[in-house]
Amino acid sequence: MGRWSLQLPCAALLTFSGAVSAFYLPGVAPTSYTKGAQVPLNVNRLTPGEGFSDKQLHSVFSFDYYHRAFKFCRPEGEPKYVSESLGSILFGDRIMTSPYDLKMLEDDGVCKALCEKQTFNEQSAKFVNTRIRDFYNLNWLVDGLPAGIPYTEISTNTSFFQRGFPLGAVDDENTAYLNNHYDIKIAYHQAGKDKYRVVGVKVYPYSRADNKDLGGGKGECGNRDTSPPVILSETANTDVTWTYTVSWESSSTAWATRWDPYLHVFDPKIHWFSLVNSAIIVVFLVAMVAAILMRALKKDFARYQRLESFNLDDLSGADGNAEDGVQEDSGWKLVHGDVFRTPKNPLMLSVFLGNGCQLFVITATTIAFALFGFLSPSNRGSLGGGMLLLWTVFGSIGGYVSARVYKTFGGEAWKQNIALTPILIPGIVFSTFFLLNLFLWAKNSSGAVPFTTMLVILGIWFVISLPLSFAGSWVGFKHAPVTPPVRVNQIPRQIPPAPTYLRPIPSMALVGVLPFGAIFVELYFVLNNIWFGRVYYMFGFLFLCYGIMIITCAAVTILLVYFLLCAENYHWQWRAFLTAGASAFYVFLNALLYWMSNLSFGSFTGVVLYLGYSALLSFLFFILTGTIGFFSSWTFVHRIYGSIKID
């Protein structure tokens, strides 16, 4: 019965993950256009892309589309910012209006000039050539849909759209060509009589030096095959004319599925192989841990029950040796009077655990919402905004858990606990984010979060999150502490020397690698999508990997705590937290390996930003996994000591 109870939910989850992997709810309502209606083309920041030859990322900085050095044409009356969500701003989006004139089903294939010719001086030419050699991409939005270039993955022969298109190109001699002409092809779907909807946007960029502005918005776009490329001189001024054409293509694609070509899964077989491999490992691991613990604990309980049936006053010498054997074989009962002793620095541990529970609920809820499609990629910034909202709302959970644990530990500095829980960990995260943001400000990058947005985040933190955390702490301190099943002795028991594998560093190295092993493949794909600007939507796989990581983390930590107690070491609280959290070290080490194999930064600032964000991610993972390890061990210790009788 137990075997089938495990297999049936796993099979259901595996089936469900495949069903939801390509499902999402639309983030906005569809917009229908009549013939001749204006279709908005908005521009977003320029972002670094994957190198054509080395397949590496060469920069982490993004720039505003209307950065003075790019000399892009501006709309009349200066460009205006398009309203964005808080999450979109945090992720670096800077969407603005553009001078491109797109009218539904009109001007098909007509060459247009955006503005008068623009002159690049030596300084701007050097800046733009550097961005071209770093493989920067332009990012446009037409009716909220990203403009992209069609690609075909050779291994799977699957066609998809890659968001963005290159600023320029580099030849074999490292000469940079600037793309100054764009063939815009828009796919539309007829939703009714004189009702058309945009369902696809492709942009083909070209470099043509003989483009001309004929005045009145008309242009001469040169010849695709014979026109020489635009090369920006770094020793003299260079004139450039920006032109474009628009063509309209009827499509059978429905508006609800227009995002499907962008939601491409790279190497889907690797996802499945990783998931199956992790599932097999965790099943064997849990089975092994359960077998070891059940066998050992069953043997221990049987011996204790035999010993309790003896009349200790009438024991013979042989029976006394048997009792010594029981005590020697089962050291965890010998520390029953110390196992629930208050750990060192209970205040800090309770603060970590409160924030860890808050982070655990946030992560699980975010993945669940994304799994059911509520965090649609069509709703820009929904992921970042959703996580910020959840962190604010779930502040009460962090305060409650921290206060309840601290009261159980017998702590008396309740004011410090209430204050540190919503301030310490969020303060570290915000301070690190603010310092890294200074580097982006110094580089004049559009990825820098505006100062006003920082003030908004601080306002949300202090006006909403802190009061909710204080309320949760008040409720936690009002509740009675968790009563241990056995009494705590007044005099601490001496701890014998531990074997090598139970010492802190070796045990952290051994135990920490297993939870990381459950997620490292999926972590690679997440990092790829974050740094290379791709759309990640395989939340079915991520949900299952998250569950496997939780089970693995709990199982290995429980096993370690059992061995610690058998070695008569009752300092298990911090050891459970730190040992499970040690998997964060492997996450950071994986980030370093990813840097060496996939990234090639040409500046010290880029290295600082990458290492800073990686360290911040690893720190949060440390808090998360440490909390999982602690509470699983807490439950285990309460169960085993509550199952024996202590005189």
MONOR-V310301 format. One record per pair of residues at least 12 apart in sequence whose C-alpha atoms are under 7 Angstrom apart, sorted by the first residue. I is the first residue (numbers start at 1). J is the second residue. D is the distance in Angstrom with one decimal. If there is no record, write none. Layout:
i=I j=J d=D
i=I j=J d=D
//
This chain:
i=17 j=540 d=4.3
i=17 j=541 d=6.4
i=18 j=540 d=7.0
i=20 j=371 d=6.6
i=20 j=372 d=7.0
i=20 j=540 d=6.3
i=21 j=537 d=6.9
i=21 j=538 d=5.2
i=21 j=539 d=6.5
i=21 j=540 d=5.5
i=23 j=373 d=6.1
i=24 j=372 d=6.8
i=24 j=373 d=3.8
i=24 j=374 d=6.7
i=24 j=376 d=5.7
i=25 j=373 d=5.0
i=25 j=374 d=5.8
i=25 j=376 d=6.0
i=26 j=256 d=6.9
i=26 j=376 d=6.2
i=26 j=378 d=6.5
i=27 j=376 d=5.7
i=27 j=378 d=5.3
i=27 j=379 d=4.5
i=28 j=379 d=6.8
i=31 j=197 d=6.4
i=32 j=195 d=5.4
i=32 j=196 d=5.3
i=32 j=197 d=5.0
i=33 j=104 d=7.0
i=33 j=195 d=5.5
i=33 j=196 d=5.1
i=33 j=197 d=6.3
i=34 j=104 d=6.9
i=34 j=194 d=5.3
i=34 j=195 d=5.3
i=34 j=196 d=6.2
i=35 j=104 d=5.1
i=35 j=105 d=6.0
i=35 j=194 d=6.6
i=36 j=103 d=4.9
i=36 j=104 d=4.8
i=36 j=105 d=6.4
i=36 j=106 d=6.1
i=37 j=103 d=5.3
i=37 j=104 d=5.5
i=38 j=102 d=5.9
i=38 j=103 d=4.6
i=38 j=104 d=6.5
i=39 j=102 d=5.3
i=39 j=103 d=5.7
i=39 j=104 d=6.5
i=39 j=143 d=6.7
i=40 j=102 d=6.9
i=40 j=142 d=5.9
i=40 j=143 d=6.0
i=41 j=98 d=6.4
i=41 j=100 d=6.5
i=41 j=140 d=6.9
i=41 j=141 d=5.7
i=41 j=142 d=4.6
i=41 j=143 d=6.9
i=42 j=95 d=6.5
i=42 j=96 d=5.6
i=42 j=97 d=4.7
i=42 j=98 d=5.6
i=42 j=140 d=5.9
i=42 j=141 d=5.1
i=42 j=142 d=6.4
i=43 j=65 d=6.8
i=43 j=95 d=5.6
i=43 j=96 d=5.4
i=43 j=97 d=6.3
i=43 j=98 d=6.3
i=43 j=139 d=6.2
i=43 j=140 d=4.5
i=43 j=141 d=6.1
i=44 j=65 d=6.2
i=44 j=93 d=6.4
i=44 j=94 d=5.4
i=44 j=95 d=4.4
i=44 j=96 d=6.4
i=44 j=139 d=5.2
i=44 j=140 d=5.8
i=45 j=62 d=6.4
i=45 j=63 d=5.5
i=45 j=64 d=4.7
i=45 j=65 d=5.0
i=45 j=93 d=6.4
i=45 j=94 d=5.7
i=45 j=139 d=6.3
i=45 j=446 d=6.8
i=46 j=62 d=5.5
i=46 j=63 d=5.2
i=46 j=64 d=6.3
i=46 j=65 d=6.0
i=46 j=136 d=6.4
i=46 j=137 d=5.5
i=46 j=138 d=5.0
i=46 j=139 d=6.2
i=47 j=61 d=7.0
i=47 j=62 d=4.7
i=47 j=63 d=6.9
i=47 j=136 d=5.4
i=47 j=137 d=5.4
i=47 j=138 d=6.9
i=48 j=60 d=6.6
i=48 j=62 d=6.8
i=48 j=134 d=6.5
i=48 j=135 d=5.8
i=48 j=136 d=4.1
i=48 j=137 d=6.0
i=49 j=135 d=5.3
i=49 j=136 d=5.4
i=49 j=137 d=6.2
i=49 j=532 d=6.0
i=50 j=135 d=6.6
i=50 j=532 d=6.7
i=51 j=135 d=5.9
i=56 j=598 d=4.9
i=56 j=599 d=5.1
i=56 j=600 d=6.3
i=57 j=598 d=6.5
i=57 j=599 d=4.7
i=57 j=600 d=5.8
i=58 j=134 d=5.5
i=58 j=599 d=6.2
i=58 j=600 d=4.8
i=58 j=601 d=4.9
i=58 j=602 d=6.6
i=59 j=134 d=6.7
i=59 j=601 d=5.5
i=59 j=606 d=6.5
i=60 j=606 d=5.9
i=61 j=445 d=5.8
i=61 j=447 d=6.7
i=62 j=445 d=5.4
i=62 j=446 d=5.4
i=62 j=447 d=5.6
i=63 j=445 d=4.9
i=63 j=446 d=4.6
i=64 j=94 d=6.8
i=64 j=446 d=5.2
i=69 j=124 d=4.6
i=69 j=127 d=6.8
i=69 j=128 d=6.9
i=70 j=128 d=6.4
i=71 j=118 d=6.3
i=73 j=114 d=6.4
i=73 j=115 d=6.0
i=74 j=98 d=6.4
i=74 j=99 d=6.0
i=75 j=98 d=5.5
i=75 j=99 d=4.3
i=79 j=96 d=6.1
i=79 j=97 d=5.3
i=79 j=98 d=6.5
i=80 j=96 d=5.4
i=80 j=97 d=5.5
i=81 j=95 d=6.0
i=81 j=96 d=4.4
i=81 j=97 d=6.6
i=82 j=95 d=5.5
i=82 j=96 d=5.3
i=82 j=97 d=6.9
i=85 j=381 d=6.2
i=86 j=385 d=5.8
i=87 j=381 d=4.2
i=87 j=382 d=6.1
i=87 j=383 d=6.8
i=87 j=384 d=4.3
i=87 j=385 d=3.9
i=88 j=380 d=5.8
i=88 j=381 d=3.7
i=89 j=449 d=6.9
i=90 j=449 d=6.0
i=91 j=381 d=7.0
i=92 j=446 d=6.4
i=92 j=447 d=4.3
i=92 j=448 d=6.9
i=92 j=449 d=7.0
i=99 j=114 d=6.8
i=100 j=114 d=6.9
i=105 j=248 d=6.0
i=107 j=246 d=6.8
i=108 j=246 d=5.7
i=108 j=247 d=4.6
i=108 j=248 d=6.5
i=109 j=245 d=5.3
i=109 j=246 d=5.4
i=109 j=247 d=5.2
i=110 j=245 d=5.6
i=110 j=246 d=6.9
i=111 j=218 d=6.5
i=111 j=219 d=5.5
i=111 j=220 d=6.2
i=111 j=221 d=6.0
i=111 j=243 d=6.9
i=111 j=244 d=5.9
i=111 j=245 d=4.9
i=112 j=217 d=5.7
i=112 j=218 d=4.6
i=112 j=219 d=4.6
i=112 j=243 d=5.5
i=112 j=244 d=5.5
i=112 j=245 d=6.2
i=113 j=213 d=5.6
i=113 j=217 d=5.2
i=113 j=218 d=5.3
i=113 j=219 d=4.5
i=113 j=242 d=6.0
i=113 j=243 d=4.4
i=113 j=244 d=6.6
i=114 j=217 d=6.4
i=114 j=242 d=5.7
i=114 j=243 d=5.8
i=115 j=242 d=6.9
i=116 j=213 d=6.3
i=116 j=241 d=6.7
i=117 j=239 d=6.2
i=117 j=240 d=5.4
i=117 j=241 d=4.4
i=118 j=239 d=5.6
i=118 j=240 d=5.2
i=118 j=241 d=6.3
i=119 j=237 d=6.4
i=119 j=238 d=5.5
i=119 j=239 d=4.5
i=119 j=240 d=6.3
i=120 j=237 d=5.5
i=120 j=238 d=5.1
i=120 j=239 d=6.3
i=121 j=236 d=6.5
i=121 j=237 d=4.6
i=121 j=238 d=6.6
i=122 j=233 d=6.8
i=122 j=234 d=4.5
i=122 j=235 d=5.6
i=122 j=236 d=5.9
i=122 j=237 d=6.3
i=125 j=232 d=5.5
i=125 j=233 d=6.4
i=125 j=234 d=5.6
i=126 j=234 d=5.8
i=129 j=176 d=5.8
i=132 j=167 d=6.0
i=132 j=168 d=5.4
i=132 j=169 d=6.4
i=132 j=176 d=6.3
i=133 j=170 d=6.5
i=133 j=176 d=6.6
i=135 j=166 d=6.7
i=136 j=166 d=6.0
i=136 j=167 d=5.7
i=137 j=164 d=5.6
i=137 j=165 d=5.0
i=137 j=166 d=4.3
i=137 j=167 d=5.2
i=138 j=164 d=5.4
i=138 j=165 d=5.4
i=138 j=166 d=6.1
i=138 j=167 d=6.0
i=139 j=164 d=4.7
i=139 j=165 d=6.9
i=140 j=164 d=7.0
i=143 j=198 d=6.7
i=146 j=163 d=6.1
i=146 j=201 d=6.9
i=147 j=163 d=6.2
i=147 j=164 d=5.9
i=147 j=201 d=4.9
i=147 j=202 d=5.5
i=147 j=203 d=6.3
i=148 j=161 d=5.8
i=148 j=162 d=5.3
i=148 j=163 d=4.4
i=148 j=164 d=4.7
i=148 j=165 d=5.8
i=148 j=201 d=6.5
i=148 j=202 d=5.1
i=148 j=203 d=5.9
i=149 j=161 d=5.6
i=149 j=162 d=5.4
i=149 j=163 d=6.8
i=149 j=164 d=6.9
i=149 j=165 d=6.2
i=149 j=202 d=5.6
i=149 j=203 d=6.0
i=149 j=204 d=6.9
i=150 j=162 d=6.2
i=160 j=261 d=4.8
i=160 j=262 d=6.0
i=160 j=264 d=6.3
i=161 j=261 d=5.5
i=161 j=262 d=5.0
i=162 j=262 d=6.5
i=167 j=179 d=5.9
i=176 j=231 d=6.4
i=177 j=207 d=6.5
i=177 j=229 d=6.1
i=177 j=230 d=5.4
i=177 j=231 d=5.1
i=178 j=207 d=5.7
i=178 j=230 d=5.4
i=178 j=231 d=6.4
i=179 j=205 d=5.8
i=179 j=206 d=4.9
i=179 j=207 d=4.1
i=180 j=206 d=6.3
i=180 j=207 d=5.4
i=180 j=208 d=6.5
i=180 j=241 d=6.8
i=180 j=242 d=5.0
i=180 j=243 d=6.6
i=181 j=205 d=5.8
i=181 j=206 d=5.1
i=181 j=207 d=6.2
i=181 j=208 d=6.7
i=181 j=242 d=5.9
i=181 j=243 d=4.9
i=181 j=244 d=5.3
i=182 j=203 d=6.3
i=182 j=204 d=5.6
i=182 j=205 d=4.5
i=182 j=206 d=6.2
i=182 j=243 d=6.7
i=182 j=244 d=4.6
i=182 j=245 d=6.5
i=183 j=203 d=5.6
i=183 j=204 d=5.1
i=183 j=205 d=6.4
i=183 j=244 d=5.7
i=183 j=245 d=5.0
i=183 j=246 d=6.2
i=184 j=202 d=6.0
i=184 j=203 d=4.6
i=184 j=204 d=6.6
i=184 j=245 d=5.9
i=184 j=246 d=4.8
i=184 j=247 d=6.3
i=185 j=201 d=6.0
i=185 j=202 d=5.1
i=185 j=203 d=6.2
i=185 j=246 d=5.9
i=185 j=247 d=4.9
i=185 j=248 d=5.9
i=186 j=200 d=5.7
i=186 j=201 d=4.7
i=186 j=202 d=6.4
i=186 j=247 d=6.3
i=186 j=248 d=5.0
i=186 j=249 d=6.1
i=187 j=199 d=5.5
i=187 j=200 d=4.7
i=187 j=201 d=6.3
i=187 j=248 d=5.9
i=187 j=249 d=4.6
i=187 j=250 d=5.7
i=187 j=251 d=5.8
i=188 j=200 d=6.8
i=188 j=249 d=6.2
i=188 j=250 d=5.2
i=188 j=251 d=5.6
i=189 j=250 d=6.1
i=189 j=251 d=5.3
i=189 j=252 d=6.2
i=189 j=253 d=6.5
i=189 j=254 d=6.6
i=197 j=255 d=6.9
i=199 j=253 d=6.6
i=199 j=255 d=5.7
i=199 j=258 d=5.0
i=200 j=258 d=6.5
i=207 j=229 d=4.8
i=207 j=230 d=5.6
i=208 j=222 d=6.5
i=208 j=227 d=5.4
i=208 j=228 d=5.8
i=208 j=229 d=4.9
i=208 j=230 d=5.8
i=209 j=227 d=6.4
i=209 j=228 d=5.5
i=209 j=229 d=5.3
i=209 j=230 d=4.8
i=210 j=222 d=5.6
i=210 j=227 d=6.3
i=211 j=241 d=6.0
i=212 j=241 d=6.2
i=213 j=241 d=6.7
i=219 j=243 d=6.7
i=221 j=243 d=6.3
i=263 j=535 d=6.3
i=263 j=537 d=6.9
i=274 j=521 d=6.3
i=275 j=545 d=6.8
i=278 j=518 d=5.2
i=279 j=548 d=6.8
i=282 j=548 d=6.7
i=282 j=552 d=6.0
i=286 j=555 d=6.1
i=289 j=555 d=6.6
i=289 j=559 d=6.5
i=300 j=330 d=6.4
i=303 j=326 d=6.7
i=330 j=566 d=6.1
i=331 j=565 d=6.6
i=331 j=566 d=4.3
i=331 j=567 d=6.1
i=331 j=568 d=5.6
i=332 j=565 d=4.5
i=332 j=566 d=4.4
i=332 j=568 d=6.0
i=334 j=568 d=7.0
i=335 j=568 d=6.0
i=335 j=570 d=6.5
i=336 j=486 d=6.8
i=337 j=486 d=6.9
i=337 j=487 d=5.9
i=337 j=488 d=4.5
i=337 j=489 d=4.9
i=338 j=488 d=5.5
i=338 j=489 d=6.2
i=338 j=492 d=6.4
i=338 j=493 d=6.9
i=338 j=570 d=6.2
i=339 j=570 d=4.8
i=340 j=484 d=6.8
i=340 j=488 d=6.4
i=341 j=488 d=6.2
i=342 j=409 d=5.2
i=343 j=571 d=6.8
i=343 j=573 d=6.5
i=346 j=406 d=6.5
i=346 j=409 d=6.6
i=346 j=411 d=6.9
i=347 j=406 d=6.4
i=347 j=417 d=6.4
i=350 j=402 d=4.8
i=350 j=405 d=5.8
i=350 j=406 d=5.4
i=351 j=402 d=5.4
i=351 j=417 d=6.8
i=351 j=420 d=6.7
i=351 j=421 d=5.0
i=352 j=623 d=6.5
i=353 j=402 d=6.2
i=353 j=627 d=5.4
i=354 j=398 d=4.1
i=354 j=399 d=6.1
i=354 j=401 d=4.9
i=354 j=402 d=4.2
i=354 j=421 d=6.8
i=355 j=398 d=5.1
i=355 j=421 d=6.8
i=356 j=623 d=5.2
i=356 j=624 d=4.9
i=356 j=627 d=5.3
i=357 j=398 d=6.1
i=357 j=627 d=6.7
i=358 j=394 d=6.1
i=358 j=395 d=6.7
i=358 j=397 d=5.8
i=358 j=398 d=4.9
i=359 j=624 d=6.4
i=360 j=624 d=6.1
i=362 j=387 d=6.8
i=362 j=390 d=5.9
i=362 j=391 d=6.4
i=366 j=387 d=6.6
i=367 j=539 d=6.5
i=367 j=543 d=6.2
i=370 j=539 d=6.3
i=371 j=539 d=5.2
i=371 j=540 d=5.9
i=392 j=461 d=6.9
i=392 j=464 d=6.5
i=392 j=465 d=4.6
i=393 j=465 d=6.6
i=395 j=465 d=5.5
i=395 j=468 d=5.5
i=395 j=469 d=4.6
i=396 j=468 d=4.8
i=396 j=469 d=4.2
i=396 j=471 d=6.3
i=396 j=472 d=4.2
i=397 j=472 d=6.2
i=398 j=469 d=6.5
i=399 j=418 d=6.9
i=399 j=421 d=6.2
i=399 j=469 d=4.5
i=399 j=470 d=6.3
i=399 j=472 d=4.6
i=399 j=473 d=4.3
i=400 j=472 d=4.2
i=400 j=473 d=4.5
i=400 j=475 d=6.3
i=400 j=476 d=4.5
i=401 j=476 d=6.8
i=402 j=421 d=6.9
i=403 j=417 d=6.8
i=403 j=473 d=5.1
i=403 j=476 d=5.1
i=403 j=477 d=5.6
i=404 j=476 d=4.7
i=404 j=477 d=6.0
i=404 j=481 d=6.3
i=407 j=477 d=6.6
i=407 j=481 d=5.7
i=408 j=481 d=4.5
i=408 j=482 d=5.6
i=418 j=470 d=6.1
i=418 j=473 d=6.0
i=422 j=466 d=5.9
i=422 j=469 d=6.2
i=429 j=616 d=6.9
i=436 j=609 d=6.1
i=437 j=449 d=6.7
i=439 j=605 d=6.8
i=484 j=638 d=7.0
i=485 j=638 d=6.7
i=485 j=641 d=6.3
i=485 j=642 d=5.1
i=495 j=568 d=6.1
i=495 j=569 d=5.7
i=496 j=568 d=6.9
i=498 j=567 d=6.7
i=502 j=564 d=6.9
i=507 j=579 d=6.8
i=508 j=579 d=4.5
i=508 j=582 d=5.6
i=509 j=582 d=7.0
i=511 j=556 d=6.2
i=511 j=579 d=6.5
i=511 j=580 d=6.8
i=512 j=579 d=6.2
i=512 j=580 d=5.7
i=512 j=581 d=6.8
i=512 j=582 d=4.7
i=512 j=583 d=4.0
i=513 j=583 d=5.6
i=513 j=586 d=6.6
i=514 j=552 d=6.8
i=515 j=549 d=5.2
i=515 j=552 d=5.5
i=515 j=553 d=5.3
i=515 j=583 d=6.4
i=516 j=583 d=5.6
i=516 j=586 d=6.6
i=516 j=587 d=6.9
i=518 j=545 d=6.6
i=518 j=548 d=6.5
i=518 j=549 d=5.6
i=519 j=545 d=5.9
i=519 j=549 d=6.7
i=522 j=542 d=7.0
i=550 j=628 d=6.9
i=553 j=580 d=6.2
i=553 j=625 d=6.9
i=553 j=628 d=6.8
i=553 j=629 d=6.0
i=554 j=628 d=6.3
i=554 j=629 d=5.2
i=554 j=632 d=5.4
i=557 j=576 d=6.1
i=557 j=580 d=6.2
i=557 j=629 d=5.5
i=557 j=633 d=6.6
i=558 j=632 d=6.7
i=558 j=633 d=5.1
i=558 j=636 d=6.8
i=561 j=576 d=6.8
i=561 j=633 d=6.8
i=573 j=630 d=6.6
i=576 j=629 d=5.6
i=576 j=630 d=5.1
i=576 j=633 d=6.8
i=577 j=626 d=4.2
i=577 j=627 d=6.1
i=577 j=629 d=5.7
i=577 j=630 d=5.0
i=578 j=626 d=5.9
i=580 j=625 d=5.6
i=580 j=626 d=4.8
i=580 j=629 d=5.2
i=581 j=622 d=4.3
i=581 j=623 d=6.5
i=581 j=625 d=4.9
i=581 j=626 d=4.1
i=582 j=622 d=6.6
i=583 j=622 d=7.0
i=584 j=618 d=5.0
i=584 j=619 d=6.8
i=584 j=621 d=5.6
i=584 j=622 d=4.9
i=587 j=618 d=6.0
i=588 j=614 d=6.3
i=588 j=615 d=6.4
i=588 j=618 d=5.7
i=591 j=614 d=6.5
//
